[in-house]
């Protein structure tokens, strides 16, 4: 639970609220992509850390004791790294707050600002009543649902492929994180060019279209295997290995595009809003929207496995593919609708 709250509250809410307050709309298209360029290097580092500590020998081994074995050593090493980085974040936050933010108070943001009076319940009502915030929330829900649908099936085949070998599984996931970081860096370099050439809508559509194309390819392989349309091996490689590889590619492309294009374009649409909707509305959309998406994707699969209790994940894959297709269409449609509302606000402001 705490792991799920971290990206939602610390990164999605607190970091981007600060960025939105100090960035103008005309500057966001240039700065937000480069902000992701530096920020998403964490994927390269975290992926490398996972690969390194999943090995049988690493520099923390002498301090972890001789009584721990295998998975216990890996988890203990991860815990030490997480605690150390957490303390570093606290130190940096305190330093920025005390020595930088205090000296550089932006008068236009602090003078004459009305005090926020909305509570959390009113923020939820704001989402329901505001078409603009509702569309942003729909984007969050759509992304979370499609990732949840594909990842659950992908993890199933990955566990089968590695035959419950946790060490190899962790190493594989570390490599996936590493390549997500590489692809995110590539997208960050291309982000400003895409924004300049195609505008907000073109940049915002990169993530859903890329997720849709590679996701459909993944489901086609899964469904084809279920109906025995594929051989056990293709060019000497097991079919299940190809499914795992395509699913990994889908994870890399979808999340890489999300961390660059989706996050940057989503945050840009908050800038023209008034302060009340920038803070309270954004908090509800970012936290609740993501949670509803993950919850909806999970509960949908729970219902399926409850109704069809004797079915395996690959037997339900045709239904999951249909849901994936429908959600992606809704996602693309909502993006186009939000683009119209966003440009209306820009004209007014």
C-alpha positions in Angstrom: 0.0 0.0 0.0 2.8 2.4 0.9 4.6 1.6 -2.3 1.5 2.5 -4.3 1.0 5.8 -2.4 4.6 6.9 -3.1 4.3 7.7 -6.8 0.8 9.0 -6.4 1.4 11.5 -3.6 5.1 12.4 -3.6 5.7 12.5 -7.4 2.3 13.0 -9.1 0.9 15.4 -6.6 3.6 17.3 -4.6 6.3 17.5 -7.3 4.0 18.5 -10.2 2.0 21.0 -8.1 5.3 22.8 -7.4 6.3 22.7 -11.1 2.9 24.0 -12.2 3.0 26.9 -9.8 6.4 28.2 -11.1 6.0 27.4 -14.8 4.1 29.4 -17.4 2.1 27.8 -20.1 4.3 29.0 -22.9 7.4 27.5 -21.1 5.9 24.2 -20.1 6.2 22.6 -23.6 10.0 23.1 -23.4 10.8 22.5 -19.8 8.5 19.6 -18.9 10.0 17.2 -21.4 13.5 18.1 -20.2 12.4 17.7 -16.6 11.4 14.2 -17.5 14.7 13.7 -19.3 16.6 14.1 -16.0 13.9 12.7 -13.7 13.4 9.4 -15.5 17.1 8.4 -15.2 15.9 6.9 -12.0 14.6 3.9 -14.1 18.1 3.3 -15.4 19.5 3.4 -11.9 16.8 1.4 -10.2 16.9 -1.2 -12.9 20.6 -1.6 -12.5 20.3 -1.8 -8.7 17.7 -4.6 -9.0 20.0 -6.5 -11.4 23.1 -6.0 -9.1 21.4 -7.0 -5.8 19.7 -10.0 -7.3 23.2 -11.6 -7.8 24.6 -14.0 -5.2 27.4 -11.5 -4.3 27.3 -7.8 -3.7 29.0 -5.2 -1.4 26.3 -5.3 1.3 26.7 -9.0 1.8 29.2 -8.8 4.7 26.8 -6.5 6.6 23.6 -8.5 6.1 24.7 -11.6 8.1 25.3 -15.2 7.2 21.9 -16.4 8.4 20.0 -14.9 5.4 19.7 -16.8 2.2 18.6 -16.2 -1.3 15.5 -14.0 -1.5 16.0 -12.7 2.1 19.4 -11.2 1.1 17.8 -9.5 -1.9 14.9 -8.0 0.1 17.3 -6.8 2.9 19.6 -5.1 0.4 16.6 -3.4 -1.3 15.4 -2.2 2.1 18.7 -0.6 3.0 18.8 1.2 -0.4 15.3 2.4 0.0 15.9 3.8 3.5 19.1 5.5 2.5 17.5 7.2 -0.5 14.5 8.2 1.6 16.9 10.0 4.0 18.6 11.7 1.1 15.3 12.9 -0.2 14.3 14.4 3.2 17.7 16.2 3.3 17.3 17.6 -0.2 13.7 18.7 0.4 14.7 20.5 3.6 17.6 22.2 1.9 15.4 23.4 -1.0 12.7 24.6 1.3 15.0 26.5 3.7 17.7 27.9 1.4 16.1 28.2 -2.1 12.3 28.5 -1.9 12.4 30.9 1.0 14.7 33.3 -0.9 12.8 33.0 -4.2 9.2 33.5 -3.2 7.3 34.4 -6.4 5.2 37.5 -5.6 2.7 36.9 -8.4 1.8 33.6 -6.9 1.6 34.7 -3.3 0.1 38.2 -3.3 -3.6 38.4 -3.4 -4.2 34.7 -3.6 -7.5 33.6 -2.2 -7.4 31.0 0.6 -8.6 27.6 -0.5 -11.8 26.6 1.2 -12.6 23.3 -0.5 -12.4 20.1 1.5 -11.7 16.7 0.0 -15.4 15.9 -0.4 -15.9 19.2 -2.4 -12.9 18.2 -4.5 -14.6 15.0 -5.6 -17.7 17.0 -6.4 -15.6 19.4 -8.4 -14.5 16.5 -10.6 -18.0 15.3 -11.2 -19.3 18.8 -12.0 -16.3 19.9 -14.1 -16.1 18.4 -17.6 -12.5 19.5 -17.8 -11.3 17.7 -14.6 -13.5 14.8 -15.5 -11.7 14.3 -18.8 -8.3 14.4 -17.1 -9.5 11.9 -14.5 -10.8 9.7 -17.4 -7.3 9.7 -18.9 -5.8 8.6 -15.6 -8.3 5.8 -15.2 -7.9 4.6 -18.8 -4.1 4.4 -18.5 -4.2 2.6 -15.2 -6.8 0.1 -16.5 -5.0 -0.9 -19.7 -1.7 -1.3 -17.8 -3.4 -3.4 -15.2 -5.0 -5.6 -17.8 -1.9 -6.3 -19.7 0.5 -6.5 -16.8 -1.5 -9.1 -15.0 -1.5 -11.4 -18.0 2.1 -10.6 -18.7 3.2 -11.5 -15.2 1.3 -14.8 -15.5 3.3 -15.8 -18.5 6.6 -14.4 -17.1 6.2 -16.6 -14.0 5.5 -19.6 -16.1 8.5 -18.9 -18.3 10.9 -18.5 -15.3 9.2 -21.4 -13.5 9.1 -19.6 -10.1 12.8 -18.7 -10.2 12.5 -15.5 -8.2 16.1 -14.5 -8.8 15.8 -14.7 -12.6 12.5 -13.0 -12.4 13.9 -10.0 -10.4 16.8 -9.7 -12.8 14.4 -9.7 -15.8 12.3 -7.0 -14.2 15.4 -5.0 -13.5 16.3 -5.2 -17.2 12.8 -4.1 -18.1 13.1 -1.0 -15.8 16.5 -0.2 -17.3 15.1 -0.2 -20.9 12.0 1.8 -19.8 14.5 4.4 -18.7 16.4 4.2 -22.0 13.2 4.7 -24.0 12.0 7.5 -21.7 15.2 9.4 -22.3 14.7 8.9 -26.1 11.2 10.2 -25.8 12.4 13.2 -23.7 14.8 14.2 -26.4 12.0 14.0 -29.0 9.4 15.5 -26.8 9.9 19.2 -27.5 10.1 18.5 -31.3 6.8 16.5 -31.2 5.1 19.2 -29.2 6.3 21.9 -31.6 5.4 20.0 -34.8 2.2 18.3 -33.7 1.0 20.5 -30.8 -0.5 19.3 -27.5 -2.9 16.8 -29.1 -0.3 15.1 -31.1 2.0 14.7 -28.1 -0.9 13.6 -25.9 -2.0 10.9 -28.4 1.5 9.3 -28.5 0.9 7.2 -25.3 -2.6 5.8 -26.0 -1.8 5.0 -29.7 1.6 3.3 -28.8 0.0 1.4 -26.0 -2.9 0.3 -28.2 -0.7 -0.9 -31.1 1.8 -3.0 -29.1 -0.9 -4.1 -26.6 -3.1 -5.5 -29.3 0.0 -7.3 -30.7 0.6 -8.8 -27.2 -3.0 -10.0 -26.9 -2.9 -11.5 -30.5 0.0 -13.7 -29.5 -1.7 -14.8 -26.3 -5.1 -15.5 -28.0 -3.3 -17.3 -30.8 -1.5 -19.5 -28.4 -4.7 -20.3 -26.5 -6.4 -21.5 -29.7 -3.3 -23.4 -30.8 -2.7 -21.2 -33.8 1.0 -21.1 -33.0 3.7 -23.8 -32.8 5.4 -24.6 -29.5 8.6 -23.0 -30.8 9.1 -20.2 -33.4 12.6 -20.1 -35.0 13.9 -22.2 -32.1 12.4 -19.9 -29.4 9.5 -21.1 -27.1 6.2 -19.4 -27.9 5.8 -18.5 -24.3 9.2 -16.7 -24.4 8.0 -14.7 -27.4 4.8 -13.7 -25.5 7.0 -12.6 -22.5 9.2 -10.6 -24.8 6.3 -8.9 -26.6 4.7 -8.1 -23.2 8.0 -6.7 -21.9 8.2 -4.5 -25.1 4.7 -3.3 -24.4 5.7 -2.5 -20.9 8.7 -0.6 -22.0 7.0 1.4 -24.8 3.8 2.2 -22.8 5.5 3.3 -19.6 8.3 5.1 -21.4 5.8 7.1 -23.4 3.7 7.6 -20.3 6.5 9.0 -18.2 7.4 11.5 -20.9 4.4 12.4 -23.1 1.5 11.5 -20.9 2.7 13.1 -17.7 4.0 16.2 -19.4 0.9 16.9 -21.5 -1.4 16.0 -18.5 0.3 18.5 -16.3 0.2 21.2 -18.9 -3.6 21.2 -18.9 -3.6 22.2 -15.2 -1.7 25.5 -15.9 -4.6 27.6 -17.3 -6.9 26.6 -14.4 -7.5 28.8 -11.4 -5.6 28.1 -8.2 -8.5 26.3 -6.6 -8.8 23.7 -9.3 -5.0 23.5 -9.7 -4.6 22.2 -6.2 -7.8 20.6 -4.8 -9.0 19.4 -8.2 -5.5 18.1 -9.2 -5.1 16.2 -5.9 -8.4 14.4 -6.3 -7.8 13.7 -10.0 -4.2 12.4 -9.6 -4.7 10.3 -6.5 -8.2 9.1 -7.0 -8.1 8.8 -10.8 -5.1 6.5 -10.7 -6.5 4.4 -7.8 -9.9 4.0 -9.6 -8.1 2.9 -12.7 -6.1 0.2 -10.9 -9.1 -0.8 -8.8 -11.3 -1.1 -11.8 -8.8 -3.1 -13.8 -8.3 -5.5 -10.8 -12.0 -5.8 -9.9 -12.8 -6.5 -13.5 -10.4 -9.5 -13.5 -11.7 -10.6 -10.1 -15.2 -10.7 -11.4 -14.1 -12.6 -14.5 -12.2 -15.2 -12.4 -15.1 -15.5 -10.0 -17.8 -16.1 -12.7 -15.5 -18.3 -14.7 -13.8 -20.0 -11.7 -12.4 -22.8 -13.7 -10.8 -20.7 -16.4 -7.1 -19.9 -16.7 -5.7 -16.5 -17.6 -5.1 -17.5 -21.2 -8.7 -18.8 -21.5 -10.0 -15.3 -20.5 -7.5 -13.5 -22.8 -10.1 -13.0 -25.6 -12.4 -11.1 -23.2 -9.5 -9.1 -21.7 -8.4 -8.2 -25.2 -11.9 -6.8 -26.0 -11.9 -4.8 -22.8 -8.4 -3.5 -23.6 -9.5 -2.4 -27.1 -12.6 -0.6 -25.7 -10.7 1.2 -23.0 -8.0 2.4 -25.5 -10.8 3.8 -27.8 -12.3 5.7 -24.8 -8.8 7.0 -23.8 -8.1 8.3 -27.3 -11.6 9.9 -27.6 -11.2 11.6 -24.2 -7.8 13.0 -25.2 -9.3 14.6 -28.3 -12.2 16.1 -26.2 -9.8 17.4 -23.6 -7.7 19.0 -26.3 -10.7 21.1 -27.4 -11.4 22.2 -23.8 -7.7 23.0 -23.2 -7.4 25.3 -26.2 -10.6 27.0 -25.2 -9.1 27.9 -21.9 -5.9 29.1 -23.5 -7.8 31.4 -25.7 -9.7 32.9 -22.7 -6.5 33.3 -20.7 
